[in-house]
Amino acid sequence: EAGVTQFPSHSVIEKGQTVTLRCDPISGHDNLYWYRRVMGKEIKFLLHFVKESKQDESGMPNNRFLAERTGGTYSTLKVQPAELEDSGVYFCASSQGSGARAFFGQGTRLTVV
Amino acid sequence: GQQVMQIPQYQHVQEGEDFTTYCNSSTTLSNIQWYKQRPGGHPVFLIQLVKSGEVKKQKRLTFQFGEAKKNSSLHITATQTTDVGTYFCAGPSARQLTFGSGTQLTVLP
């Protein structure tokens, strides 16, 4: 069974540019989460999809971040325009049910310079 | 909203010593999950506890879920260098899976 895959694994962009991260969850997992970990600190929740609907986006820092999950399959997280403080590792996770164990992707390491 | 707190934030132990991390939730949980993230890696699920007062063991790791289902602990007996990493607890709500702040474990050989 394929795991959660994220693309790209690394991205280095300049401040003001746009970056789009992609996450392919495990097939059949309705729940998809985006998290961010900055400088080895806590895993900060960004948002939660159930199928194509946003269940909770209370963790999104501001309107420079836009997440989509068209068709309830893969998801994208776009940062536009990127700022220095957006640097960190962005993790995607999926689960079969809300509250069930989460399977994480390898993460995308975003560096904004 | 739900908050999940973990202590300590960092722990350095000598190889062979024991290690414990504690997790507290501001709300009663339906279950508590534990994850481990190795340096440079991604969080990997370790275990899920569901019942009040539940205790589960995985080799040298012992997990406990409090009677009130608001706190949990992970205890590692006789740590090894392979135990290095950050240990996170996570508690689900209807809207999200909230992670604790994590305990970063360093094991000195």
Contacts between the chains, C-beta under 8 A, distances in Angstrom:
chain1	res1	chain2	res2	distance
A	33	B	96	7.1
A	33	B	97	6.2
A	35	B	99	7.3
A	40	B	86	7.5
A	40	B	104	7.1
A	41	B	101	7.3
A	41	B	102	7.8
A	42	B	99	6.7
A	42	B	100	7.4
A	42	B	101	4.2
A	42	B	102	5.9
A	43	B	43	6.8
A	43	B	88	6.2
A	43	B	99	4.2
A	43	B	102	7.0
A	45	B	96	5.4
A	45	B	97	7.5
A	45	B	98	6.2
A	45	B	99	7.1
A	48	B	95	6.4
A	48	B	96	4.7
A	48	B	97	7.5
A	55	B	95	5.6
A	55	B	96	7.3
A	56	B	95	3.8
A	56	B	96	4.8
A	58	B	1	6.9
A	58	B	95	7.8
A	58	B	96	7.7
A	59	B	96	7.6
A	91	B	42	6.2
A	91	B	43	7.0
A	93	B	43	7.7
A	93	B	97	7.7
A	95	B	97	7.5
A	98	B	92	6.5
A	98	B	94	6.6
A	98	B	95	7.9
A	98	B	97	7.9
A	99	B	30	5.8
A	99	B	31	6.4
A	99	B	92	3.2
A	99	B	93	7.7
A	99	B	97	6.9
A	100	B	92	7.9
A	101	B	33	6.0
A	101	B	45	4.8
A	101	B	48	5.7
A	102	B	33	7.6
A	102	B	35	7.9
A	102	B	43	7.8
A	102	B	45	6.8
A	102	B	90	7.4
A	102	B	97	5.8
A	103	B	45	7.1
A	104	B	35	7.9
A	104	B	42	4.5
A	104	B	43	4.8
A	104	B	44	7.1
A	105	B	42	6.5
A	106	B	41	7.9
A	106	B	42	5.3
A	107	B	42	5.3
